[in-house]
């Protein structure tokens, strides 16, 4: 395969990956607490074969590679739902949930009660309070969640939501199901002394649908342009071979 086609192929691979990321952002446009993802690209320089017999010095070839992705950790818009089990974090902070793999963190506050009366996420993970899981009796009414996360019902105070913060939120790694994990010993969660939450509301996705659709159109056009360039390069090579073959005959 010729160098031009190899370079075009690396560009197409990067664009395809970028298109998948954009599609995932759009698919989660209405997912509570979702954080949009973006790719970072870099130039990868590769020299051609090194031979002292060449008349001209080697020329490096410039390839494209997506070397990492990052999450936009900005807050999404808060919408009122009037559901007493919906909770939005106002400002910084993350809810803590207990999963089979350990503690995980989320901004999605669309909670519910399981069969045991425990406060859980939509995926069934237990929402953690300052003293562990928050459990309600079947006959409790008048659920109220104060601004500091304190939960009370007709039976009195039931606990307080555990809300944590991180020194660098950008190091949080998504693991699916709208959950994040803290990587590294230098970015451990710290319990917030005075968290601010809002009952009956949910933080929406921070993805801007118009921007993502614009990006999708741009990436699709770029992919088509590269495909056409590779086709033209191949046609040029085919014509050259046919011309040389005719000349020899």
ChimeraX attribute file (.defattr): number of C-alpha atoms within 10 A of each C-alpha:
attribute: neighborCount
match mode: 1-to-1
recipient: residues
	/A:1	6
	/A:2	9
	/A:3	12
	/A:4	15
	/A:5	17
	/A:6	14
	/A:7	16
	/A:8	20
	/A:9	17
	/A:10	17
	/A:11	20
	/A:12	21
	/A:13	15
	/A:14	20
	/A:15	22
	/A:16	15
	/A:17	14
	/A:18	23
	/A:19	21
	/A:20	12
	/A:21	19
	/A:22	24
	/A:23	15
	/A:24	13
	/A:25	24
	/A:26	20
	/A:27	12
	/A:28	20
	/A:29	20
	/A:30	15
	/A:31	18
	/A:32	23
	/A:33	28
	/A:34	26
	/A:35	23
	/A:36	23
	/A:37	17
	/A:38	13
	/A:39	17
	/A:40	12
	/A:41	13
	/A:42	12
	/A:43	12
	/A:44	14
	/A:45	12
	/A:46	11
	/A:47	10
	/A:48	12
	/A:49	10
	/A:50	10
	/A:51	10
	/A:52	9
	/A:53	7
	/A:54	9
	/A:55	7
	/A:56	8
	/A:57	11
	/A:58	13
	/A:59	12
	/A:60	12
	/A:61	15
	/A:62	16
	/A:63	18
	/A:64	19
	/A:65	17
	/A:66	18
	/A:67	12
	/A:68	10
	/A:69	12
	/A:70	16
	/A:71	17
	/A:72	14
	/A:73	16
	/A:74	14
	/A:75	19
	/A:76	19
	/A:77	14
	/A:78	19
	/A:79	13
	/A:80	14
	/A:81	14
	/A:82	12
	/A:83	14
	/A:84	17
	/A:85	20
	/A:86	20
	/A:87	27
	/A:88	27
	/A:89	26
	/A:90	15
	/A:91	11
	/A:92	18
	/A:93	24
	/A:94	25
	/A:95	22
	/A:96	25
	/A:97	23
	/A:98	18
	/A:99	15
	/A:100	8
	/A:101	6
	/A:102	8
	/A:103	17
	/A:104	21
	/A:105	25
	/A:106	22
	/A:107	27
	/A:108	25
	/A:109	27
	/A:110	21
	/A:111	20
	/A:112	19
	/A:113	17
	/A:114	16
	/A:115	7
	/A:116	10
	/A:117	13
	/A:118	19
	/A:119	23
	/A:120	23
	/A:121	19
	/A:122	15
	/A:123	11
	/A:124	16
	/A:125	19
	/A:126	25
	/A:127	27
	/A:128	22
	/A:129	22
	/A:130	15
	/A:131	11
	/A:132	15
	/A:133	19
	/A:134	20
	/A:135	18
	/A:136	18
	/A:137	11
	/A:138	9
	/A:139	8
	/A:140	12
	/A:141	12
	/A:142	11
	/A:143	17
	/A:144	19
	/A:145	24
	/A:146	14
	/A:147	16
	/A:148	18
	/A:149	23
	/A:150	17
	/A:151	18
	/A:152	19
	/A:153	16
	/A:154	12
	/A:155	13
	/A:156	12
	/A:157	13
	/A:158	20
	/A:159	19
	/A:160	20
	/A:161	24
	/A:162	24
	/A:163	28
	/A:164	18
	/A:165	18
	/A:166	19
	/A:167	11
	/A:168	12
	/A:169	18
	/A:170	12
	/A:171	16
	/A:172	19
	/A:173	15
	/A:174	18
	/A:175	10
	/A:176	8
	/A:177	11
	/A:178	18
	/A:179	21
	/A:180	19
	/A:181	17
	/A:182	20
	/A:183	11
	/A:184	9
	/A:185	7
	/A:186	10
	/A:187	15
	/A:188	15
	/A:189	19
	/A:190	12
	/A:191	16
	/A:192	16
	/A:193	10
	/A:194	10
	/A:195	20
	/A:196	17
	/A:197	24
	/A:198	21
	/A:199	22
	/A:200	19
	/A:201	21
	/A:202	29
	/A:203	26
	/A:204	23
	/A:205	25
	/A:206	23
	/A:207	26
	/A:208	13
	/A:209	17
	/A:210	10
	/A:211	10
	/A:212	19
	/A:213	15
	/A:214	11
	/A:215	15
	/A:216	20
	/A:217	12
	/A:218	13
	/A:219	19
	/A:220	15
	/A:221	12
	/A:222	15
	/A:223	20
	/A:224	13
	/A:225	14
	/A:226	18
	/A:227	17
	/A:228	13
	/A:229	15
	/A:230	18
	/A:231	13
	/A:232	12
	/A:233	15
	/A:234	16
	/A:235	12
	/A:236	12
	/A:237	13
	/A:238	12
	/A:239	12
	/A:240	12
	/A:241	12
	/A:242	11
	/A:243	11
	/A:244	11
	/A:245	10
	/A:246	9
	/A:247	8
	/A:248	6
	/A:249	5
